Amino acid sequence: MPRCDGWRCHLYRLAVHPAHRRQGVATALLHAAECRFAELGGRRGDAMVLERNDQAHHAWSAAGYAPEHQWRRWTKPLVG
């Protein structure tokens, strides 16, 4: 699901069912999100990708994204 705060555009949970991978589905979804970001005036796209997900690293790299090693997400559970 894409989100944009006015200049940074975030992608969360971009996934394709294993039976439908390697058919251009992720490319089409990412293209649609990037077009929407441009409509909103976004200047940078980013995605949260697990460090251990090598398959995703290859996919995001092929789409033109690169890791920013100086940043780490900080979280806090709000329930439980």
PyMOL Python script that loads the backbone (N, CA, C, O; Angstrom):
from pymol import cmd

cmd.read_pdbstr("""\
ATOM      1  N   MET A   1       0.843  -1.172   0.000  1.00  0.00           N
ATOM      2  CA  MET A   1       0.000   0.000   0.000  1.00  0.00           C
ATOM      3  C   MET A   1       0.891   1.239   0.000  1.00  0.00           C
ATOM      4  O   MET A   1       1.736   1.378   0.885  1.00  0.00           O
ATOM      5  N   PRO A   2       0.729   2.134  -0.958  1.00  0.00           N
ATOM      6  CA  PRO A   2       1.557   3.339  -1.005  1.00  0.00           C
ATOM      7  C   PRO A   2       1.070   4.419  -0.048  1.00  0.00           C
ATOM      8  O   PRO A   2      -0.128   4.570   0.192  1.00  0.00           O
ATOM      9  N   ARG A   3       2.014   5.153   0.484  1.00  0.00           N
ATOM     10  CA  ARG A   3       1.734   6.317   1.339  1.00  0.00           C
ATOM     11  C   ARG A   3       2.699   7.428   0.921  1.00  0.00           C
ATOM     12  O   ARG A   3       3.830   7.154   0.522  1.00  0.00           O
ATOM     13  N   CYS A   4       2.255   8.667   1.013  1.00  0.00           N
ATOM     14  CA  CYS A   4       3.112   9.793   0.659  1.00  0.00           C
ATOM     15  C   CYS A   4       2.891  10.912   1.659  1.00  0.00           C
ATOM     16  O   CYS A   4       1.750  11.244   1.979  1.00  0.00           O
ATOM     17  N   ASP A   5       3.977  11.500   2.157  1.00  0.00           N
ATOM     18  CA  ASP A   5       3.859  12.594   3.117  1.00  0.00           C
ATOM     19  C   ASP A   5       4.118  13.956   2.468  1.00  0.00           C
ATOM     20  O   ASP A   5       4.312  14.949   3.169  1.00  0.00           O
ATOM     21  N   GLY A   6       4.122  14.004   1.164  1.00  0.00           N
ATOM     22  CA  GLY A   6       4.341  15.265   0.471  1.00  0.00           C
ATOM     23  C   GLY A   6       5.628  15.281  -0.320  1.00  0.00           C
ATOM     24  O   GLY A   6       5.713  15.965  -1.340  1.00  0.00           O
ATOM     25  N   TRP A   7       6.636  14.543   0.122  1.00  0.00           N
ATOM     26  CA  TRP A   7       7.858  14.430  -0.674  1.00  0.00           C
ATOM     27  C   TRP A   7       8.425  13.026  -0.627  1.00  0.00           C
ATOM     28  O   TRP A   7       9.025  12.574  -1.602  1.00  0.00           O
ATOM     29  N   ARG A   8       8.249  12.323   0.489  1.00  0.00           N
ATOM     30  CA  ARG A   8       8.688  10.933   0.584  1.00  0.00           C
ATOM     31  C   ARG A   8       7.490  10.029   0.355  1.00  0.00           C
ATOM     32  O   ARG A   8       6.423  10.237   0.932  1.00  0.00           O
ATOM     33  N   CYS A   9       7.670   9.043  -0.478  1.00  0.00           N
ATOM     34  CA  CYS A   9       6.592   8.106  -0.777  1.00  0.00           C
ATOM     35  C   CYS A   9       7.029   6.718  -0.335  1.00  0.00           C
ATOM     36  O   CYS A   9       8.096   6.239  -0.718  1.00  0.00           O
ATOM     37  N   HIS A  10       6.200   6.084   0.468  1.00  0.00           N
ATOM     38  CA  HIS A  10       6.556   4.823   1.101  1.00  0.00           C
ATOM     39  C   HIS A  10       5.740   3.668   0.542  1.00  0.00           C
ATOM     40  O   HIS A  10       4.545   3.806   0.280  1.00  0.00           O
ATOM     41  N   LEU A  11       6.390   2.545   0.366  1.00  0.00           N
ATOM     42  CA  LEU A  11       5.711   1.326  -0.068  1.00  0.00           C
ATOM     43  C   LEU A  11       5.790   0.313   1.054  1.00  0.00           C
ATOM     44  O   LEU A  11       6.857   0.084   1.623  1.00  0.00           O
ATOM     45  N   TYR A  12       4.658  -0.291   1.368  1.00  0.00           N
ATOM     46  CA  TYR A  12       4.572  -1.305   2.406  1.00  0.00           C
ATOM     47  C   TYR A  12       3.948  -2.565   1.829  1.00  0.00           C
ATOM     48  O   TYR A  12       2.959  -2.500   1.099  1.00  0.00           O
ATOM     49  N   ARG A  13       4.525  -3.700   2.156  1.00  0.00           N
ATOM     50  CA  ARG A  13       3.946  -5.007   1.840  1.00  0.00           C
ATOM     51  C   ARG A  13       3.678  -5.245   0.365  1.00  0.00           C
ATOM     52  O   ARG A  13       2.598  -5.710   0.000  1.00  0.00           O
ATOM     53  N   LEU A  14       4.631  -4.936  -0.475  1.00  0.00           N
ATOM     54  CA  LEU A  14       4.509  -5.287  -1.882  1.00  0.00           C
ATOM     55  C   LEU A  14       4.883  -6.760  -2.014  1.00  0.00           C
ATOM     56  O   LEU A  14       6.034  -7.139  -1.800  1.00  0.00           O
ATOM     57  N   ALA A  15       3.917  -7.573  -2.363  1.00  0.00           N
ATOM     58  CA  ALA A  15       4.151  -9.016  -2.460  1.00  0.00           C
ATOM     59  C   ALA A  15       3.323  -9.593  -3.598  1.00  0.00           C
ATOM     60  O   ALA A  15       2.250  -9.093  -3.936  1.00  0.00           O
ATOM     61  N   VAL A  16       3.854 -10.652  -4.172  1.00  0.00           N
ATOM     62  CA  VAL A  16       3.164 -11.367  -5.238  1.00  0.00           C
ATOM     63  C   VAL A  16       3.106 -12.836  -4.836  1.00  0.00           C
ATOM     64  O   VAL A  16       4.104 -13.406  -4.395  1.00  0.00           O
ATOM     65  N   HIS A  17       1.954 -13.435  -4.988  1.00  0.00           N
ATOM     66  CA  HIS A  17       1.789 -14.853  -4.672  1.00  0.00           C
ATOM     67  C   HIS A  17       2.821 -15.664  -5.465  1.00  0.00           C
ATOM     68  O   HIS A  17       3.036 -15.398  -6.647  1.00  0.00           O
ATOM     69  N   PRO A  18       3.452 -16.641  -4.830  1.00  0.00           N
ATOM     70  CA  PRO A  18       4.492 -17.429  -5.522  1.00  0.00           C
ATOM     71  C   PRO A  18       4.054 -18.007  -6.868  1.00  0.00           C
ATOM     72  O   PRO A  18       4.875 -18.115  -7.779  1.00  0.00           O
ATOM     73  N   ALA A  19       2.803 -18.373  -7.014  1.00  0.00           N
ATOM     74  CA  ALA A  19       2.333 -18.949  -8.279  1.00  0.00           C
ATOM     75  C   ALA A  19       2.283 -17.918  -9.412  1.00  0.00           C
ATOM     76  O   ALA A  19       2.172 -18.286 -10.582  1.00  0.00           O
ATOM     77  N   HIS A  20       2.364 -16.631  -9.067  1.00  0.00           N
ATOM     78  CA  HIS A  20       2.253 -15.574 -10.072  1.00  0.00           C
ATOM     79  C   HIS A  20       3.528 -14.755 -10.225  1.00  0.00           C
ATOM     80  O   HIS A  20       3.534 -13.730 -10.907  1.00  0.00           O
ATOM     81  N   ARG A  21       4.604 -15.204  -9.593  1.00  0.00           N
ATOM     82  CA  ARG A  21       5.872 -14.474  -9.709  1.00  0.00           C
ATOM     83  C   ARG A  21       6.496 -14.692 -11.080  1.00  0.00           C
ATOM     84  O   ARG A  21       6.182 -15.651 -11.784  1.00  0.00           O
ATOM     85  N   ARG A  22       7.385 -13.778 -11.435  1.00  0.00           N
ATOM     86  CA  ARG A  22       8.119 -13.816 -12.702  1.00  0.00           C
ATOM     87  C   ARG A  22       7.196 -13.597 -13.910  1.00  0.00           C
ATOM     88  O   ARG A  22       7.490 -14.043 -15.019  1.00  0.00           O
ATOM     89  N   GLN A  23       6.077 -12.902 -13.671  1.00  0.00           N
ATOM     90  CA  GLN A  23       5.126 -12.618 -14.747  1.00  0.00           C
ATOM     91  C   GLN A  23       4.901 -11.110 -14.919  1.00  0.00           C
ATOM     92  O   GLN A  23       4.029 -10.698 -15.684  1.00  0.00           O
ATOM     93  N   GLY A  24       5.677 -10.295 -14.217  1.00  0.00           N
ATOM     94  CA  GLY A  24       5.551  -8.847 -14.342  1.00  0.00           C
ATOM     95  C   GLY A  24       4.544  -8.208 -13.408  1.00  0.00           C
ATOM     96  O   GLY A  24       4.271  -7.013 -13.518  1.00  0.00           O
ATOM     97  N   VAL A  25       3.988  -8.984 -12.492  1.00  0.00           N
ATOM     98  CA  VAL A  25       2.972  -8.445 -11.581  1.00  0.00           C
ATOM     99  C   VAL A  25       3.576  -7.374 -10.672  1.00  0.00           C
ATOM    100  O   VAL A  25       3.026  -6.279 -10.554  1.00  0.00           O
ATOM    101  N   ALA A  26       4.695  -7.681 -10.034  1.00  0.00           N
ATOM    102  CA  ALA A  26       5.328  -6.713  -9.128  1.00  0.00           C
ATOM    103  C   ALA A  26       5.760  -5.463  -9.882  1.00  0.00           C
ATOM    104  O   ALA A  26       5.620  -4.350  -9.376  1.00  0.00           O
ATOM    105  N   THR A  27       6.282  -5.642 -11.083  1.00  0.00           N
ATOM    106  CA  THR A  27       6.689  -4.496 -11.894  1.00  0.00           C
ATOM    107  C   THR A  27       5.497  -3.597 -12.188  1.00  0.00           C
ATOM    108  O   THR A  27       5.604  -2.375 -12.093  1.00  0.00           O
ATOM    109  N   ALA A  28       4.360  -4.192 -12.543  1.00  0.00           N
ATOM    110  CA  ALA A  28       3.157  -3.408 -12.829  1.00  0.00           C
ATOM    111  C   ALA A  28       2.652  -2.695 -11.578  1.00  0.00           C
ATOM    112  O   ALA A  28       2.264  -1.528 -11.647  1.00  0.00           O
ATOM    113  N   LEU A  29       2.653  -3.385 -10.432  1.00  0.00           N
ATOM    114  CA  LEU A  29       2.206  -2.756  -9.185  1.00  0.00           C
ATOM    115  C   LEU A  29       3.122  -1.594  -8.799  1.00  0.00           C
ATOM    116  O   LEU A  29       2.649  -0.528  -8.405  1.00  0.00           O
ATOM    117  N   LEU A  30       4.424  -1.806  -8.914  1.00  0.00           N
ATOM    118  CA  LEU A  30       5.378  -0.762  -8.563  1.00  0.00           C
ATOM    119  C   LEU A  30       5.247   0.431  -9.513  1.00  0.00           C
ATOM    120  O   LEU A  30       5.303   1.582  -9.080  1.00  0.00           O
ATOM    121  N   HIS A  31       5.077   0.158 -10.784  1.00  0.00           N
ATOM    122  CA  HIS A  31       4.900   1.249 -11.750  1.00  0.00           C
ATOM    123  C   HIS A  31       3.658   2.074 -11.415  1.00  0.00           C
ATOM    124  O   HIS A  31       3.700   3.304 -11.453  1.00  0.00           O
ATOM    125  N   ALA A  32       2.559   1.405 -11.089  1.00  0.00           N
ATOM    126  CA  ALA A  32       1.323   2.112 -10.729  1.00  0.00           C
ATOM    127  C   ALA A  32       1.537   2.967  -9.479  1.00  0.00           C
ATOM    128  O   ALA A  32       1.071   4.105  -9.418  1.00  0.00           O
ATOM    129  N   ALA A  33       2.236   2.426  -8.490  1.00  0.00           N
ATOM    130  CA  ALA A  33       2.504   3.186  -7.264  1.00  0.00           C
ATOM    131  C   ALA A  33       3.380   4.396  -7.569  1.00  0.00           C
ATOM    132  O   ALA A  33       3.115   5.489  -7.069  1.00  0.00           O
ATOM    133  N   GLU A  34       4.418   4.216  -8.382  1.00  0.00           N
ATOM    134  CA  GLU A  34       5.310   5.326  -8.704  1.00  0.00           C
ATOM    135  C   GLU A  34       4.583   6.409  -9.502  1.00  0.00           C
ATOM    136  O   GLU A  34       4.851   7.596  -9.317  1.00  0.00           O
ATOM    137  N   CYS A  35       3.682   6.017 -10.371  1.00  0.00           N
ATOM    138  CA  CYS A  35       2.876   7.010 -11.103  1.00  0.00           C
ATOM    139  C   CYS A  35       2.008   7.801 -10.132  1.00  0.00           C
ATOM    140  O   CYS A  35       1.887   9.020 -10.248  1.00  0.00           O
ATOM    141  N   ARG A  36       1.414   7.111  -9.188  1.00  0.00           N
ATOM    142  CA  ARG A  36       0.581   7.789  -8.170  1.00  0.00           C
ATOM    143  C   ARG A  36       1.433   8.740  -7.337  1.00  0.00           C
ATOM    144  O   ARG A  36       1.011   9.856  -7.035  1.00  0.00           O
ATOM    145  N   PHE A  37       2.624   8.300  -6.969  1.00  0.00           N
ATOM    146  CA  PHE A  37       3.529   9.167  -6.204  1.00  0.00           C
ATOM    147  C   PHE A  37       3.831  10.441  -6.986  1.00  0.00           C
ATOM    148  O   PHE A  37       3.822  11.535  -6.420  1.00  0.00           O
ATOM    149  N   ALA A  38       4.096  10.307  -8.266  1.00  0.00           N
ATOM    150  CA  ALA A  38       4.390  11.478  -9.099  1.00  0.00           C
ATOM    151  C   ALA A  38       3.192  12.426  -9.136  1.00  0.00           C
ATOM    152  O   ALA A  38       3.361  13.644  -9.085  1.00  0.00           O
ATOM    153  N   GLU A  39       1.985  11.869  -9.224  1.00  0.00           N
ATOM    154  CA  GLU A  39       0.769  12.697  -9.201  1.00  0.00           C
ATOM    155  C   GLU A  39       0.649  13.472  -7.896  1.00  0.00           C
ATOM    156  O   GLU A  39       0.146  14.596  -7.879  1.00  0.00           O
ATOM    157  N   LEU A  40       1.112  12.871  -6.803  1.00  0.00           N
ATOM    158  CA  LEU A  40       1.040  13.512  -5.488  1.00  0.00           C
ATOM    159  C   LEU A  40       2.189  14.483  -5.238  1.00  0.00           C
ATOM    160  O   LEU A  40       2.214  15.157  -4.208  1.00  0.00           O
ATOM    161  N   GLY A  41       3.134  14.563  -6.163  1.00  0.00           N
ATOM    162  CA  GLY A  41       4.277  15.456  -6.008  1.00  0.00           C
ATOM    163  C   GLY A  41       5.434  14.833  -5.254  1.00  0.00           C
ATOM    164  O   GLY A  41       6.356  15.539  -4.845  1.00  0.00           O
ATOM    165  N   GLY A  42       5.403  13.546  -5.067  1.00  0.00           N
ATOM    166  CA  GLY A  42       6.490  12.865  -4.357  1.00  0.00           C
ATOM    167  C   GLY A  42       7.804  12.975  -5.108  1.00  0.00           C
ATOM    168  O   GLY A  42       7.835  12.939  -6.338  1.00  0.00           O
ATOM    169  N   ARG A  43       8.901  13.111  -4.350  1.00  0.00           N
ATOM    170  CA  ARG A  43      10.221  13.233  -4.954  1.00  0.00           C
ATOM    171  C   ARG A  43      11.118  12.049  -4.653  1.00  0.00           C
ATOM    172  O   ARG A  43      12.188  11.916  -5.247  1.00  0.00           O
ATOM    173  N   ARG A  44      10.695  11.180  -3.733  1.00  0.00           N
ATOM    174  CA  ARG A  44      11.527  10.020  -3.400  1.00  0.00           C
ATOM    175  C   ARG A  44      10.633   8.862  -3.005  1.00  0.00           C
ATOM    176  O   ARG A  44       9.693   9.024  -2.226  1.00  0.00           O
ATOM    177  N   GLY A  45      10.932   7.705  -3.543  1.00  0.00           N
ATOM    178  CA  GLY A  45      10.224   6.498  -3.142  1.00  0.00           C
ATOM    179  C   GLY A  45      11.095   5.669  -2.234  1.00  0.00           C
ATOM    180  O   GLY A  45      12.309   5.607  -2.425  1.00  0.00           O
ATOM    181  N   ASP A  46      10.498   5.031  -1.250  1.00  0.00           N
ATOM    182  CA  ASP A  46      11.263   4.119  -0.414  1.00  0.00           C
ATOM    183  C   ASP A  46      10.416   2.908  -0.057  1.00  0.00           C
ATOM    184  O   ASP A  46       9.187   2.939  -0.123  1.00  0.00           O
ATOM    185  N   ALA A  47      11.097   1.859   0.317  1.00  0.00           N
ATOM    186  CA  ALA A  47      10.429   0.612   0.672  1.00  0.00           C
ATOM    187  C   ALA A  47      11.127  -0.009   1.874  1.00  0.00           C
ATOM    188  O   ALA A  47      12.352   0.043   1.991  1.00  0.00           O
ATOM    189  N   MET A  48      10.349  -0.588   2.750  1.00  0.00           N
ATOM    190  CA  MET A  48      10.914  -1.345   3.861  1.00  0.00           C
ATOM    191  C   MET A  48      11.144  -2.768   3.365  1.00  0.00           C
ATOM    192  O   MET A  48      10.211  -3.431   2.911  1.00  0.00           O
ATOM    193  N   VAL A  49      12.383  -3.232   3.454  1.00  0.00           N
ATOM    194  CA  VAL A  49      12.734  -4.566   2.984  1.00  0.00           C
ATOM    195  C   VAL A  49      13.545  -5.244   4.084  1.00  0.00           C
ATOM    196  O   VAL A  49      14.533  -4.688   4.564  1.00  0.00           O
ATOM    197  N   LEU A  50      13.129  -6.434   4.477  1.00  0.00           N
ATOM    198  CA  LEU A  50      13.856  -7.154   5.517  1.00  0.00           C
ATOM    199  C   LEU A  50      15.295  -7.413   5.092  1.00  0.00           C
ATOM    200  O   LEU A  50      15.555  -7.769   3.942  1.00  0.00           O
ATOM    201  N   GLU A  51      16.219  -7.235   6.015  1.00  0.00           N
ATOM    202  CA  GLU A  51      17.637  -7.436   5.710  1.00  0.00           C
ATOM    203  C   GLU A  51      17.924  -8.842   5.214  1.00  0.00           C
ATOM    204  O   GLU A  51      18.800  -9.030   4.369  1.00  0.00           O
ATOM    205  N   ARG A  52      17.213  -9.817   5.716  1.00  0.00           N
ATOM    206  CA  ARG A  52      17.491 -11.214   5.354  1.00  0.00           C
ATOM    207  C   ARG A  52      16.756 -11.682   4.096  1.00  0.00           C
ATOM    208  O   ARG A  52      16.900 -12.840   3.705  1.00  0.00           O
ATOM    209  N   ASN A  53      15.969 -10.809   3.453  1.00  0.00           N
ATOM    210  CA  ASN A  53      15.185 -11.192   2.292  1.00  0.00           C
ATOM    211  C   ASN A  53      15.972 -10.920   1.008  1.00  0.00           C
ATOM    212  O   ASN A  53      15.740  -9.922   0.326  1.00  0.00           O
ATOM    213  N   ASP A  54      16.902 -11.819   0.691  1.00  0.00           N
ATOM    214  CA  ASP A  54      17.763 -11.627  -0.475  1.00  0.00           C
ATOM    215  C   ASP A  54      16.990 -11.572  -1.784  1.00  0.00           C
ATOM    216  O   ASP A  54      17.359 -10.823  -2.689  1.00  0.00           O
ATOM    217  N   GLN A  55      15.921 -12.356  -1.898  1.00  0.00           N
ATOM    218  CA  GLN A  55      15.113 -12.341  -3.120  1.00  0.00           C
ATOM    219  C   GLN A  55      14.512 -10.947  -3.343  1.00  0.00           C
ATOM    220  O   GLN A  55      14.490 -10.440  -4.464  1.00  0.00           O
ATOM    221  N   ALA A  56      14.034 -10.348  -2.269  1.00  0.00           N
ATOM    222  CA  ALA A  56      13.477  -8.994  -2.379  1.00  0.00           C
ATOM    223  C   ALA A  56      14.563  -7.980  -2.707  1.00  0.00           C
ATOM    224  O   ALA A  56      14.313  -7.038  -3.459  1.00  0.00           O
ATOM    225  N   HIS A  57      15.758  -8.150  -2.163  1.00  0.00           N
ATOM    226  CA  HIS A  57      16.857  -7.221  -2.459  1.00  0.00           C
ATOM    227  C   HIS A  57      17.111  -7.181  -3.958  1.00  0.00           C
ATOM    228  O   HIS A  57      17.292  -6.107  -4.530  1.00  0.00           O
ATOM    229  N   HIS A  58      17.126  -8.345  -4.596  1.00  0.00           N
ATOM    230  CA  HIS A  58      17.358  -8.404  -6.035  1.00  0.00           C
ATOM    231  C   HIS A  58      16.232  -7.711  -6.800  1.00  0.00           C
ATOM    232  O   HIS A  58      16.484  -6.976  -7.755  1.00  0.00           O
ATOM    233  N   ALA A  59      15.005  -7.946  -6.383  1.00  0.00           N
ATOM    234  CA  ALA A  59      13.856  -7.344  -7.068  1.00  0.00           C
ATOM    235  C   ALA A  59      13.873  -5.824  -6.941  1.00  0.00           C
ATOM    236  O   ALA A  59      13.684  -5.117  -7.931  1.00  0.00           O
ATOM    237  N   TRP A  60      14.100  -5.313  -5.722  1.00  0.00           N
ATOM    238  CA  TRP A  60      14.108  -3.863  -5.537  1.00  0.00           C
ATOM    239  C   TRP A  60      15.286  -3.226  -6.265  1.00  0.00           C
ATOM    240  O   TRP A  60      15.151  -2.139  -6.827  1.00  0.00           O
ATOM    241  N   SER A  61      16.412  -3.876  -6.260  1.00  0.00           N
ATOM    242  CA  SER A  61      17.574  -3.362  -6.982  1.00  0.00           C
ATOM    243  C   SER A  61      17.289  -3.282  -8.478  1.00  0.00           C
ATOM    244  O   SER A  61      17.626  -2.291  -9.126  1.00  0.00           O
ATOM    245  N   ALA A  62      16.670  -4.320  -9.021  1.00  0.00           N
ATOM    246  CA  ALA A  62      16.325  -4.334 -10.446  1.00  0.00           C
ATOM    247  C   ALA A  62      15.353  -3.208 -10.795  1.00  0.00           C
ATOM    248  O   ALA A  62      15.334  -2.735 -11.931  1.00  0.00           O
ATOM    249  N   ALA A  63      14.550  -2.779  -9.824  1.00  0.00           N
ATOM    250  CA  ALA A  63      13.590  -1.694 -10.043  1.00  0.00           C
ATOM    251  C   ALA A  63      14.221  -0.319  -9.854  1.00  0.00           C
ATOM    252  O   ALA A  63      13.545   0.699 -10.001  1.00  0.00           O
ATOM    253  N   GLY A  64      15.523  -0.284  -9.525  1.00  0.00           N
ATOM    254  CA  GLY A  64      16.227   0.994  -9.387  1.00  0.00           C
ATOM    255  C   GLY A  64      16.361   1.517  -7.980  1.00  0.00           C
ATOM    256  O   GLY A  64      16.834   2.637  -7.783  1.00  0.00           O
ATOM    257  N   TYR A  65      15.954   0.731  -6.986  1.00  0.00           N
ATOM    258  CA  TYR A  65      16.056   1.143  -5.584  1.00  0.00           C
ATOM    259  C   TYR A  65      17.383   0.658  -5.011  1.00  0.00           C
ATOM    260  O   TYR A  65      17.943  -0.335  -5.473  1.00  0.00           O
ATOM    261  N   ALA A  66      17.875   1.364  -4.007  1.00  0.00           N
ATOM    262  CA  ALA A  66      19.130   0.988  -3.355  1.00  0.00           C
ATOM    263  C   ALA A  66      18.987   1.164  -1.847  1.00  0.00           C
ATOM    264  O   ALA A  66      18.277   2.061  -1.393  1.00  0.00           O
ATOM    265  N   PRO A  67      19.651   0.322  -1.072  1.00  0.00           N
ATOM    266  CA  PRO A  67      19.556   0.453   0.384  1.00  0.00           C
ATOM    267  C   PRO A  67      20.269   1.712   0.877  1.00  0.00           C
ATOM    268  O   PRO A  67      21.252   2.160   0.286  1.00  0.00           O
ATOM    269  N   GLU A  68      19.758   2.262   1.954  1.00  0.00           N
ATOM    270  CA  GLU A  68      20.418   3.374   2.640  1.00  0.00           C
ATOM    271  C   GLU A  68      20.859   2.833   3.990  1.00  0.00           C
ATOM    272  O   GLU A  68      20.072   2.781   4.935  1.00  0.00           O
ATOM    273  N   HIS A  69      22.087   2.442   4.072  1.00  0.00           N
ATOM    274  CA  HIS A  69      22.573   1.735   5.251  1.00  0.00           C
ATOM    275  C   HIS A  69      22.649   2.604   6.508  1.00  0.00           C
ATOM    276  O   HIS A  69      22.754   2.078   7.616  1.00  0.00           O
ATOM    277  N   GLN A  70      22.597   3.919   6.347  1.00  0.00           N
ATOM    278  CA  GLN A  70      22.661   4.785   7.527  1.00  0.00           C
ATOM    279  C   GLN A  70      21.341   4.852   8.279  1.00  0.00           C
ATOM    280  O   GLN A  70      21.292   5.397   9.382  1.00  0.00           O
ATOM    281  N   TRP A  71      20.257   4.307   7.702  1.00  0.00           N
ATOM    282  CA  TRP A  71      18.944   4.382   8.333  1.00  0.00           C
ATOM    283  C   TRP A  71      18.501   3.016   8.829  1.00  0.00           C
ATOM    284  O   TRP A  71      18.718   2.003   8.164  1.00  0.00           O
ATOM    285  N   ARG A  72      17.895   2.997   9.971  1.00  0.00           N
ATOM    286  CA  ARG A  72      17.241   1.816  10.529  1.00  0.00           C
ATOM    287  C   ARG A  72      15.897   2.253  11.059  1.00  0.00           C
ATOM    288  O   ARG A  72      15.776   3.333  11.639  1.00  0.00           O
ATOM    289  N   ARG A  73      14.889   1.430  10.869  1.00  0.00           N
ATOM    290  CA  ARG A  73      13.556   1.747  11.379  1.00  0.00           C
ATOM    291  C   ARG A  73      13.522   1.447  12.873  1.00  0.00           C
ATOM    292  O   ARG A  73      13.993   0.399  13.314  1.00  0.00           O
ATOM    293  N   TRP A  74      12.969   2.361  13.635  1.00  0.00           N
ATOM    294  CA  TRP A  74      12.743   2.184  15.078  1.00  0.00           C
ATOM    295  C   TRP A  74      11.263   2.028  15.279  1.00  0.00           C
ATOM    296  O   TRP A  74      10.468   2.779  14.714  1.00  0.00           O
ATOM    297  N   THR A  75      10.884   1.052  16.084  1.00  0.00           N
ATOM    298  CA  THR A  75       9.466   0.803  16.312  1.00  0.00           C
ATOM    299  C   THR A  75       9.176   0.644  17.799  1.00  0.00           C
ATOM    300  O   THR A  75      10.071   0.398  18.608  1.00  0.00           O
ATOM    301  N   LYS A  76       7.912   0.789  18.127  1.00  0.00           N
ATOM    302  CA  LYS A  76       7.444   0.584  19.499  1.00  0.00           C
ATOM    303  C   LYS A  76       6.059  -0.034  19.435  1.00  0.00           C
ATOM    304  O   LYS A  76       5.152   0.543  18.835  1.00  0.00           O
ATOM    305  N   PRO A  77       5.883  -1.200  20.044  1.00  0.00           N
ATOM    306  CA  PRO A  77       4.532  -1.774  20.100  1.00  0.00           C
ATOM    307  C   PRO A  77       3.624  -0.887  20.936  1.00  0.00           C
ATOM    308  O   PRO A  77       4.021  -0.414  22.001  1.00  0.00           O
ATOM    309  N   LEU A  78       2.421  -0.662  20.462  1.00  0.00           N
ATOM    310  CA  LEU A  78       1.484   0.194  21.199  1.00  0.00           C
ATOM    311  C   LEU A  78       0.451  -0.598  21.976  1.00  0.00           C
ATOM    312  O   LEU A  78      -0.326  -0.024  22.740  1.00  0.00           O
ATOM    313  N   VAL A  79       0.433  -1.898  21.791  1.00  0.00           N
ATOM    314  CA  VAL A  79      -0.474  -2.769  22.538  1.00  0.00           C
ATOM    315  C   VAL A  79       0.301  -3.978  23.044  1.00  0.00           C
ATOM    316  O   VAL A  79       1.334  -4.349  22.486  1.00  0.00           O
ATOM    317  N   GLY A  80      -0.210  -4.582  24.105  1.00  0.00           N
ATOM    318  CA  GLY A  80       0.366  -5.831  24.601  1.00  0.00           C
ATOM    319  C   GLY A  80       1.538  -5.636  25.411  1.00  0.00           C
ATOM    320  O   GLY A  80       2.123  -6.605  25.893  1.00  0.00           O
TER     321      GLY A  80
END
""", "prot")
cmd.dss("prot")
cmd.show_as("cartoon", "prot")
cmd.util.cbc("prot")
cmd.orient("prot")
